Amino acid sequence: MKITRNRLAQIIKEELANLDEADDAAEIMQAIEDVPDAAAKIADTIKKEIEVLSAQSSLDPLVLAQAVAALLTTD
């Protein structure tokens, strides 16, 4: 079963509704909703940095991006 973004948000809202502290629940929900936007901003910044770095070297931007991705996913 594939869970859509809207369904996941609905599930989270339902679970947060069960919390006693409504203010905290609203803050948590807002933080969760902000994650995709924050991730997109980080990705755009990294992409721009990779483009600048690859222009200064002989590396292909894709190769440099793969190296950055490997570094970010290393334990």
Number of C-alpha atoms within 10 A of each C-alpha: 3 5 8 9 9 9 11 11 15 12 12 15 15 11 11 17 13 10 11 9 10 12 10 12 18 14 11 15 15 11 12 12 12 11 11 11 10 12 11 11 12 11 12 12 12 14 15 11 13 20 16 12 15 17 12 9 10 8 13 13 17 12 12 16 18 11 11 14 11 11 10 9 7 6 5
